[in-house]
Amino acid sequence: MGLTVAIVGSGPGGFYSAAALIKEIPDCRVDIIDRLPTPFGLIRAGVAPDHQSSKKIAKIFERTAQAPQVRFLGNVEVPRDVSIAELRGLYDAVVLATGAPKDRRLGIPGEDLVGVYGSSEFVGWYNAHPDFKELAPDLSTGTAVVIGAGNVALDVARLLAKTGEEVRATDMAHYAADAIDVAPLADIHVFARRGPLQAAFTHKEVKEFGELDNAVTLVDPAVLPGEDVALEDKGRGSQEKNIGYLREYARNKGDEKPVRIHLQFYAMPVAVLGEGKVSAIRMERTRLTEDGKVVATGETFEVPCNIVVACIGTQSMPLDNVAYDERNQRFQNQDGKIEDGLYVAGWAKRGPSGTIATNFPDGSQVAEYAKALVPDAFKQGPAGLDQLLADREVRVVTFEDWKRIEAAEEAGASHGAPRRKFTTIPDMLGSLG
Ligand code: NAP
């Protein structure tokens, strides 16, 4: 009997693992389990809706899903429908690829006020993730604040600044596009606690801030390095290119377009203010020590606003008694191995960083571990899981089912959008009849 592997999570970490497994062990069988009826994890629910080209990787994952050795089992939640112990009893290897879906907390007073959101929930809301459909952020505000200087912060600020026409041409959730269309936003502040040279965003994403129909991007020239400062050019993280774009924005005038995006540096949040609901954020100016650490200066200022989106990174979540490293906020693992027969890939292994392709080597590593298990492989895998899920009356969504959901989403599209996403699991299942 060939090796059987269950992968929990169908995002990049899960699909790169499946692809590597069938390449290295052609007679293995791989079941990819996801709690949603839709595959591809962050590709669907994290990547910005106006970045459709980044989603093209789903076509490659689709070929893996349709390989004869691979099955997708959507709408199956671990441990609600099947526990890790049960999966380990059924499969020779189990791979956790559950990502990093939990928002990090700011750790400041007022962050639980209505109107303060973490990036996972806010991005999940505009990307039609069923968990966040009800978020309904109040965008009837003139000013929004985004905390953080990573690419997610730029995604959020850029999308908030777009016109209804711009966002309707994407696969943003229709309710979010409607809300952005009528939002009277005039000022969007993006706050980085360090300087432009330390920003986590990348130049392709900063460049887009000069290409918005409705918004002009502003930068205080005083925070930019002088022409004499040597700038690194390390490809994606190029300081040279980042600073080039920021210098352009520093020349902009604030009255050129109706919306202004203020990219601000050296400021960190110290309190969110408001009675029940956010009405302002208190920021404190920072400076950097010689070794690049952030130091508060004691100088504070307040920005009146009704919405704060904290884009300060995310973390993975513990799952069903698997050893979890609280300090590093990911599963305890040594190079992707939790213990014999139990492995981890993607952000659940490494934390949330890099591009989609950064997860590729994790798959190869999983396949290396799996190869060593082949001589002793004996577990029944798919047939056993099918029986267990049937006994529990779980409505499994197959990859063919997903293709039908996808076809219904594509058929419902308008305004040049690639699809109109279903926003609830019942609607997804309902489209299957
Ligand atoms: P990130 O790149 O780690 O950025 C997090 C930002 O939050 C940093 O600017 C960080 O500042 C700041 N921050 C952290 N804690 C803070 C605090 N307590 N107060 C204020 N600021 C704080 O995370 P991300 O933006 O969530 O992105 C995750 C990964 O996905 C990244 O690798 C990113 O490049 C990738 N991604 C890529 C794309 C794309 O390719 N288009 C799009 C989205 C995401 P410090 O630097 O000072 O710590």
Residues whose N, C-alpha, C, O or C-beta is under 5 A from the ligand:
A	BS01	NAP	L106 G148 A149 G150 N151 V152 A153 R193 R194 Q198 A200 C311 I312 G313 P352 S353 G354
